[in-house]
Amino acid sequence: MNRRSAVESTVDRIRRLTKNNDVDPSCLMAIKFELLSLAQQRELFTQHDFAPPTPGAKRQSCLYRIAEDSDHRFALYVNSARAGVDTPAHNHTTWAIIVGIDGDEMNRFYRRTDDGVEITHTETVRAGNGVAMMPDDLHSIHIHGTEPIINFHMYGLGLEQLHARQYFEAETSQWKVFPPHDDIRDAR
């Protein structure tokens, strides 16, 4: 099976899982299972086709769009990154799933507190596992290994459409709005 048909089949099954628009934690687990199955086809998602940024680049990760509906729902990206990625604690304002293909991506999960955030737990995304988040769940991403990583990021709504995502700026102890992503590449 080629990459396009594998992705289209997976996203079609995910659409059917969410046909009544009720995405709850059990639905997210079913979506994650579909993405884990797709991620097993590692030969379709290599660094050759989804190159990480070159050493010394301004950003340490690249997002490649591999699926998104015309209404911007069911947005699936391949994230290719080098070491040195540390995001602040943030939400997505839509459901989100990250599934590993190659390499380790540590995710910290948080709860809000009166003075910011508190870590509740960590999970490492790697081949064979992933994490799922509801719209208000808070997490941060940390990539510190020596090898580049590749994983899937899927969102209920495309990243360019998420205008109210919040992140916690630790230096000022303030919640701020993440600007929508403007550097997403379309996959070949």
C-alpha positions as CSV (number, residue, x, y, z in Angstrom):
1,M,0.0,0.0,0.0
2,N,1.3,3.5,-0.8
3,R,1.5,6.3,1.7
4,R,-1.4,8.3,0.3
5,S,-3.9,5.4,0.3
6,A,-2.7,4.2,3.8
7,V,-3.2,7.7,5.2
8,E,-6.6,8.1,3.4
9,S,-7.9,4.8,4.7
10,T,-6.8,5.6,8.3
11,V,-8.3,9.1,8.3
12,D,-11.5,7.6,6.8
13,R,-11.8,5.1,9.7
14,I,-11.1,8.0,12.2
15,R,-13.9,10.0,10.6
16,R,-16.3,7.1,11.1
17,L,-15.3,6.8,14.7
18,T,-16.2,10.5,15.3
19,K,-19.3,10.6,13.0
20,N,-21.6,11.9,15.8
21,N,-18.9,14.5,16.8
22,D,-18.8,13.2,20.3
23,V,-15.1,12.8,21.0
24,D,-14.5,11.5,24.5
25,P,-11.5,9.7,26.0
26,S,-12.7,6.3,24.8
27,C,-13.1,7.7,21.3
28,L,-9.6,9.1,21.5
29,M,-8.2,5.7,22.4
30,A,-9.8,4.2,19.3
31,I,-8.3,7.0,17.2
32,K,-4.9,6.5,18.8
33,F,-5.2,2.8,17.9
34,E,-5.8,3.6,14.2
35,L,-2.8,5.9,14.2
36,L,-0.6,3.3,15.9
37,S,-1.6,0.9,13.1
38,L,-0.6,3.4,10.5
39,A,2.7,4.1,12.3
40,Q,3.7,0.5,12.0
41,Q,4.2,1.1,8.3
42,R,7.4,2.9,9.1
43,E,8.8,2.5,5.6
44,L,6.1,5.1,4.5
45,F,7.3,7.7,7.0
46,T,11.1,8.0,6.7
47,Q,13.5,10.9,7.4
48,H,14.2,10.8,3.6
49,D,10.7,12.0,2.9
50,F,10.1,13.9,6.1
51,A,13.5,15.5,6.8
52,P,14.1,17.2,10.1
53,P,15.5,20.8,10.1
54,T,19.1,21.1,9.1
55,P,21.6,21.5,12.0
56,G,21.7,25.2,13.1
57,A,18.2,26.0,11.7
58,K,16.0,28.5,13.5
59,R,13.5,25.8,14.4
60,Q,14.3,22.3,15.6
61,S,11.2,20.6,14.2
62,C,9.2,20.5,11.0
63,L,5.5,19.7,10.6
64,Y,4.4,18.1,7.4
65,R,0.7,18.0,6.6
66,I,-0.3,14.6,5.2
67,A,-4.1,15.0,5.6
68,E,-6.7,17.6,6.4
69,D,-10.4,17.9,5.4
70,S,-11.6,20.9,3.4
71,D,-13.3,22.2,6.6
72,H,-9.9,21.8,8.4
73,R,-11.0,18.9,10.5
74,F,-9.0,15.7,10.9
75,A,-5.6,17.3,10.4
76,L,-2.7,14.8,10.4
77,Y,0.9,15.9,10.4
78,V,4.2,14.1,10.5
79,N,6.5,15.9,13.0
80,S,10.2,15.5,12.2
81,A,12.5,17.0,14.9
82,R,16.0,17.2,16.2
83,A,17.1,17.4,19.8
84,G,16.6,20.7,21.5
85,V,12.8,20.9,21.4
86,D,11.3,22.2,24.6
87,T,7.7,23.6,24.4
88,P,6.0,25.3,27.3
89,A,2.9,23.8,28.9
90,H,0.0,24.3,26.5
91,N,-3.5,23.2,25.5
92,H,-4.8,22.6,22.0
93,T,-8.5,23.7,22.2
94,T,-9.3,20.6,20.2
95,W,-8.6,16.9,20.7
96,A,-5.0,15.9,19.9
97,I,-3.1,12.6,19.6
98,I,0.7,12.0,19.2
99,V,1.9,8.6,18.1
100,G,5.5,7.6,17.8
101,I,7.2,6.3,14.6
102,D,10.9,6.6,15.3
103,G,12.8,8.1,18.3
104,D,11.7,9.3,21.7
105,E,9.6,12.4,22.5
106,M,9.0,13.0,26.2
107,N,5.6,14.6,27.1
108,R,4.9,16.2,30.5
109,F,1.3,16.5,31.5
110,Y,0.1,19.3,33.9
111,R,-2.8,20.6,35.8
112,R,-3.5,24.2,36.4
113,T,-2.8,25.7,39.8
114,D,-3.4,29.1,41.3
115,D,0.1,30.1,40.4
116,G,0.6,28.3,37.1
117,V,1.0,24.6,36.4
118,E,2.0,21.4,38.2
119,I,3.3,18.3,36.5
120,T,1.0,15.3,37.0
121,H,2.9,12.7,35.0
122,T,5.2,12.1,32.0
123,E,4.9,9.7,29.1
124,T,7.5,9.0,26.4
125,V,6.1,8.8,22.9
126,R,8.0,6.3,20.8
127,A,7.3,3.5,18.2
128,G,4.4,1.5,19.5
129,N,2.8,4.0,21.8
130,G,1.3,7.5,21.9
131,V,-0.7,10.0,24.0
132,A,-4.2,11.4,23.6
133,M,-5.5,14.7,24.9
134,M,-8.9,16.4,25.2
135,P,-9.1,20.1,24.2
136,D,-8.2,21.5,27.7
137,D,-5.5,19.0,28.6
138,L,-2.1,20.5,29.2
139,H,1.2,19.1,28.1
140,S,4.7,20.0,26.9
141,I,7.1,18.3,24.5
142,H,10.8,17.6,25.2
143,I,13.2,16.1,22.7
144,H,16.8,15.7,23.9
145,G,18.2,12.5,22.3
146,T,21.0,12.5,19.8
147,E,18.9,11.1,16.9
148,P,16.0,12.9,15.1
149,I,12.5,11.7,15.8
150,I,9.5,11.2,13.6
151,N,5.9,10.9,14.9
152,F,2.3,11.7,14.0
153,H,0.4,14.6,15.5
154,M,-3.3,14.6,14.7
155,Y,-5.8,17.2,15.7
156,G,-9.6,17.6,15.5
157,L,-8.9,20.9,13.8
158,G,-5.9,22.0,11.8
159,L,-3.2,23.9,13.7
160,E,-3.5,27.0,11.5
161,Q,-7.2,27.3,12.7
162,L,-6.3,27.2,16.5
163,H,-6.3,30.8,17.4
164,A,-7.0,30.5,21.2
165,R,-4.4,27.9,22.3
166,Q,-2.9,28.9,25.6
167,Y,0.6,28.3,27.0
168,F,2.1,29.1,30.3
169,E,5.1,31.4,30.3
170,A,7.1,30.3,33.3
171,E,9.3,33.4,33.3
172,T,6.4,35.8,33.9
173,S,4.0,33.2,35.4
174,Q,1.3,34.2,32.9
175,W,-1.0,32.4,30.5
176,K,-0.6,33.7,26.9
177,V,-2.1,32.8,23.5
178,F,0.0,30.7,21.2
179,P,-0.1,32.1,17.7
180,P,-1.4,29.7,15.1
181,H,1.3,27.7,13.3
182,D,2.5,29.4,10.1
183,D,5.4,27.0,9.1
184,I,3.6,23.8,8.1
185,R,4.8,22.1,5.0
186,D,2.7,20.0,2.7
187,A,4.1,16.6,2.3
188,R,5.4,15.4,-1.1
